[in-house]
Amino acid sequence: MTQLNIEKPIDLLRRLPIDREVLLIAPAGCGKTQALATRAAALIQQGSVRSPRRLLALTYSNKARDNLRVRLRSELPASAQQLVQVSTLHGFAGRVTAAHGRCLGLDMTRTLPEQGALRRLRRDAGISYQNSDYVDGILTRHKRNAGIDDQALLDALADSGCREAVAYEQALRAEGRVDFDDMLRYGARLLKLERVARLYRQHFAGALVDEVQDLSLLQLEMIESIGERRVTYAGDPEQGIYAFAGAEPASIFRRLREREPELVPLTVSYRSSPAVLRAVNALASGTGAPVLTCHDSTKWAEDCAFASLVSTNEDAEARHLLRFIRDYMHGYPERSIGILTRGNRRLSYLLPVLTHAGLTFQDWSVPTHVPSVMALLRRHAAAACADPGSPTTHGERLVELCTADAALGDVTTHDEVRSAVDILLDQVTPGVPLSQVVARMPTPQQPDRPVAPGLHVLTGHAGKGQEFDLVIIVGLEDGKIPDFRATTSVAIAEERRVLHVMLSRAKHSLLITRIENETRTPRWVAPAKRSPWWDLLAEVATEIGARPAR
Ligand SMILES: Nc1ncnc2c1ncn2[C@@H]1O[C@H](COP(=O)(O)OP(=O)(O)OP(=O)(O)O)[C@@H](O)[C@H]1O
């Protein structure tokens, strides 16, 4: 493996030929996504890629895809910006399945996962909140094995002894449906067919892949069969937080390193202030992870801070946070604030308080807040509701029109549109038809800014690859961070990485919170144990009280 310390990494990326495989490996905020955009621009400039259409850029989530699009815009000439094919892995696998699924004998009218139907099948198969982690783990593990066909999959599930997984899979096959794991499985299986892989190989001159630590080996094989050695990979082992969903960061990095790519390490943070890096480095201490240094500590204003807040209970915390957030928004109206949690329960205290005080926020778990989905719904609402019909008929028509308008095989958008329409249909009342409900949805954020100024509420997982001026991490108690379901040392290590991802989303400032007493039921309040990582962080934080400083 070549390790280059002499040449500046970015200059090297600009110079390397397209058939030199590259692995960009760096801690959070060191510019991996930006460097991928630089590499894309360089490949086009070198003439290695005849048309930007022939460059494939893959990410894991929709937000990461939007983020990469924005970065490409900053590096590419206007004529090329829209042409680079930026997709999520699921979206790309969906596109391959939609185009070639017949080769596997798939029912082509059902090659996109339908969330409603999948929920029904799961319920009927006995998959519930209590056993879903266990059953999903078994399904995901088996489905991510590229080599097995449908019958072999059923046999393997039967051997696992998990009745619910077998029942679900049988029902899925009986209805000719696919779920999200199937999308990847079929996409990968199709790309194992030389005649299919050749088509994509010939079309795409090169590929860029962000967040490789989230890939499964099956997904990596899918990319390899298209890109061969003309791929630039970017990732960070410390941000591997999807092992529960089948990601295999250790195997992925091992396999990539065995291929002897040009290893391009990036080592300084462009994202975070020294105050934020103090927290990130405190959490990393003792894990062997590299210590992050700030690219230019003089550019950060004095008001950057890392603070901790301890409250007696959830209500007190919500009140403190309301004051803090109001103050911050008043002082810095142009900044973004991300409230990050590990789960939703704590939000049931905080969000009503914010709403009651008139603060608006973008809830990332609600698909009606996804700008691309909102744009589709707005575009087609009038046509979908033009003919007489029930709200459900209008809703179905709206889903059809939006899906037809989304990119071919864009499974994630399809799924989000359907979930959004379900939510909107709940708001239809006798005097307020669906078209009107769509019309009164909040205005989409600026499309060229994946994170707009103002308040955002999201989970640590959803925040991956994103950044906010201020990050507030709520609920550093044992059972929340780490999640109570993490019982093995491997699972707890992944929880620490989730916290690392949350901390490292912050640019200027960071606030962590915990409560001393937790309301388990309206009549049962129990002492809350601090997170095992609280002391480590609190030691380097400034403690704030009821009237916090910025
Ligand atoms: N060379 C650079 N000069 C100035 N700013 C940069 C540079 N590279 C990246 N940045 C900025 O630093 C921030 C972090 O960059 P980026 O998101 O690319 O990092 P990353 O390594 O992909 O982070 P993560 O792993 O957390 O997703 C962004 O705001 C980006 O605009």
The ligand as a Gaussian input file, in Angstrom:
#p B3LYP/6-31G(d) Opt

LIG

0 1
 N      -10.165000      21.669000       1.980000
 C      -11.101000      22.277000       2.683000
 N      -11.016000      23.584000       2.981000
 C      -11.965000      24.212000       3.712000
 N      -13.060000      23.602000       4.198000
 C      -13.223000      22.294000       3.941000
 C      -12.258000      21.548000       3.176000
 N      -12.677000      20.274000       3.103000
 C      -13.848000      20.222000       3.791000
 N      -14.169000      21.429000       4.271000
 C      -15.353000      21.749000       5.087000
 O      -15.270000      20.979000       6.287000
 C      -16.537000      20.425000       6.638000
 C      -16.444000      18.920000       6.739000
 O      -16.190000      18.381000       5.433000
 P      -16.792000      16.984000       4.968000
 O      -18.247000      16.916000       5.290000
 O      -16.375000      16.779000       3.576000
 O      -16.037000      16.011000       5.964000
 P      -16.205000      14.454000       6.124000
 O      -14.850000      13.922000       6.380000
 O      -16.955000      13.883000       4.970000
 O      -17.086000      14.387000       7.437000
 P      -17.972000      13.167000       8.016000
 O      -17.091000      11.970000       8.062000
 O      -18.369000      13.652000       9.362000
 O      -19.138000      13.030000       7.097000
 C      -17.502000      20.929000       5.588000
 O      -18.148000      22.083000       6.090000
 C      -16.630000      21.283000       4.408000
 O      -17.190000      22.304000       3.609000

